């Protein structure tokens, strides 16, 4: 497929949470028809992912005014079988960006759930920091940078989280949106001392706060990315 969006994603900060089995209904309510939950060793995870868009182009044309900006998203993991093979993908529950035009494009074309906040990213050789205000309260994700990047170990939780190249969206009970996200394999490093000041209840709702247990945080370097225009799948 011809890419709809060409962009460079960088400085991914990924915070992972285990979902209480009693709360899997939260994921099932968002589950696109034709997909199923993609678990890891019998458990299910959601992630809060912060990253930077750079040099954003739509159909080869630079996005006016907003080529470089940050995003925070809450996502979980699914898979869909096509011709006997699994397509492993993500479902975005809520995305936060600092500017209106990218949110309008994503909500209109990709049927996503973008919200606008005064989101900023600070990055230097030592630290990476994302922060924004939600409900009058400062939300902040920060890690210490590490130059010792490596390919995630096969069979690890990090590989399970990062190794997804499709995205799905529940449009309604009979229709799913599917788009492909193509990029090289990303390098990562763990961030055991990450400083996560995130009020899950404020940003995503009390139901999510009750369901999630934090388990890990890692950094991924990112790369050039191509995103196809979503295709509607009807069942």
C-alpha positions in Angstrom: 0.0 0.0 0.0 1.1 3.5 -0.7 1.9 5.3 2.6 -0.5 8.0 3.7 1.8 9.4 6.4 5.6 9.5 6.3 7.2 10.6 9.6 10.1 10.1 11.9 9.2 8.8 15.4 11.9 9.2 18.0 12.4 9.1 21.8 9.8 6.5 22.6 9.1 6.2 26.4 7.0 3.1 27.0 5.3 2.5 30.4 3.7 -1.0 30.7 0.8 -2.1 32.9 -0.6 -5.5 33.6 -4.4 -5.7 33.4 -6.3 -7.3 36.2 -8.0 -10.4 34.7 -11.3 -9.3 36.3 -11.1 -6.1 34.3 -10.5 -7.5 30.8 -14.0 -6.2 29.9 -12.3 -2.8 29.5 -10.3 -4.1 26.6 -13.1 -6.2 25.2 -15.4 -3.1 25.1 -12.8 -1.5 22.7 -12.0 -4.7 20.8 -12.4 -4.3 17.0 -14.5 -7.0 15.4 -12.3 -9.6 13.7 -9.5 -9.3 16.2 -8.7 -11.0 19.5 -6.7 -10.0 22.5 -3.0 -10.7 22.2 -1.7 -11.9 25.5 1.8 -12.7 26.8 2.2 -15.8 28.9 -1.5 -15.8 29.7 -1.6 -12.1 30.9 -2.7 -8.9 29.1 -1.0 -5.5 29.1 -1.6 -1.9 28.2 1.0 0.7 27.6 1.3 4.4 27.9 3.6 5.5 25.0 5.1 8.9 24.7 7.1 9.8 21.6 8.0 12.6 19.1 6.7 13.2 15.6 9.3 14.8 13.3 9.2 15.8 9.6 5.6 14.7 9.3 4.3 14.4 5.7 0.8 13.5 4.5 0.7 12.0 1.0 4.3 13.4 0.6 3.3 16.9 1.5 4.7 18.5 4.7 2.0 18.9 7.2 1.4 22.7 7.5 2.5 24.3 10.8 2.7 21.0 12.7 5.6 18.8 11.4 7.2 18.3 14.8 5.2 17.6 18.0 4.8 15.1 20.8 2.1 12.5 21.5 1.0 10.3 24.4 -1.2 7.3 23.8 -2.8 4.6 25.8 -2.9 1.3 23.8 -3.4 -2.4 24.2 -2.5 -5.4 22.0 -4.5 -7.6 19.6 -4.0 -9.9 16.7 -5.9 -10.8 13.5 -5.5 -13.9 11.4 -5.1 -13.3 7.6 -4.4 -16.1 5.2 -3.3 -18.4 8.1 -0.8 -15.9 9.6 -1.2 -13.5 12.5 -1.1 -9.8 12.1 -0.1 -8.5 15.5 -1.4 -5.0 16.2 -2.4 -2.3 18.7 -5.6 -0.6 19.6 -5.4 3.0 20.7 -7.8 4.0 23.5 -6.8 7.6 23.8 -4.2 9.9 22.3 -3.0 13.3 23.5 -1.2 15.8 21.3 -0.5 19.6 21.7 -1.9 20.8 18.4 -5.3 20.8 16.7 -4.6 19.9 13.0 -3.0 16.5 13.7 -5.8 15.6 16.0 -8.4 16.6 13.4 -6.7 14.4 10.7 -6.5 11.4 13.0 -10.0 11.7 14.4 -11.5 12.2 10.9 -9.6 9.7 8.8 -8.4 7.1 11.4 -11.5 7.4 13.6 -9.2 7.8 16.6 -9.8 9.5 20.0 -7.3 12.4 20.0 -7.4 15.1 22.7 -5.5 18.4 22.8 -3.3 19.3 25.8 -0.3 21.5 26.3 2.1 18.6 25.9 5.9 19.2 25.8 9.0 17.1 25.4 12.4 17.9 26.9 15.4 15.9 25.8 19.1 16.1 26.3 22.1 13.7 26.6 21.0 12.7 30.2 17.2 12.7 30.4 14.0 12.5 28.5 10.9 14.2 29.9 7.3 14.5 28.7 4.8 16.6 30.6 1.3 18.1 30.3 -1.5 19.4 32.4 -4.7 17.4 32.7 -7.5 18.4 35.0 -5.3 21.2 36.5 -2.7 18.6 37.5 0.8 18.1 36.2 1.4 14.8 34.5 5.0 13.8 33.9 7.1 10.9 32.5 10.8 11.1 32.8 13.7 8.7 32.3 17.5 8.8 32.4 19.0 8.2 29.0 21.2 5.2 28.3 23.3 4.9 25.1 23.6 1.1 25.5 20.7 0.2 23.2 20.0 -3.4 22.1 17.5 -5.5 20.2 14.9 -6.8 22.7 15.5 -10.4 23.7 13.4 -12.9 21.8 10.4 -14.0 23.9 10.7 -11.1 26.3 7.9 -8.8 27.4 9.7 -5.9 25.7 9.7 -7.7 22.4 6.0 -8.5 22.8 5.2 -4.9 23.4 7.3 -3.3 20.7 6.9 -5.9 17.9 3.6 -4.7 16.4 3.2 -3.4 12.9 -0.6 -3.1 12.5 -3.2 -0.9 14.2 -6.9 -1.5 14.5 -9.9 0.6 15.5 -13.4 -0.4 16.5 -15.6 1.8 14.2 -18.8 0.0 15.2 -20.0 -3.5 16.0 -19.6 -4.7 12.5 -16.7 -2.6 11.1 -13.0 -2.4 11.9 -10.4 0.1 10.7 -7.0 -1.5 9.9 -3.8 0.3 9.0 -0.2 -0.8 8.7 2.8 0.8 10.4 6.1 0.0 8.8 9.5 0.7 10.3 12.8 -1.0 11.1 13.2 -3.0 14.3 13.8 -0.6 17.1 16.5 -0.7 19.7 15.6 -0.4 23.4 16.9 -0.2 26.9 15.2 -0.7 30.2 14.4 2.2 32.5 14.0 0.7 36.1 14.4 4.1 37.7 11.8 5.9 35.6 9.9 8.7 37.3 6.3 8.2 36.4 4.0 10.9 37.8 0.8 10.0 36.0 -2.6 10.1 37.5 -4.3 7.3 35.5 -7.7 8.1 37.0 -7.5 11.8 35.9 -6.2 11.1 32.4 -8.0 7.9 31.5 -10.7 7.3 34.1 -11.0 5.6 37.4 -11.9 2.3 35.8 -8.4 2.1 34.2 -6.7 3.2 37.5 -8.5 0.3 39.3 -7.4 -2.2 36.6 -3.7 -1.5 36.0 -0.5 -2.5 37.8 2.7 -1.0 36.6 5.3 -3.6 35.6 8.1 -2.0 33.4 9.3 1.0 31.5 11.7 1.1 28.6 13.1 3.5 26.0 13.0 2.8 22.2 15.0 4.9 19.7 12.4 5.1 16.9 13.0 5.5 13.2 11.4 6.6 9.9 7.9 5.3 9.8 5.3 4.8 7.1 1.6 4.6 7.9 -1.0 3.5 5.4 -4.5 5.0 5.1 -6.9 2.9 7.1 -9.0 0.2 5.4 -12.4 -0.7 6.5 -13.0 -4.4 7.3 -16.7 -5.5 7.6 -17.9 -8.6 9.2 
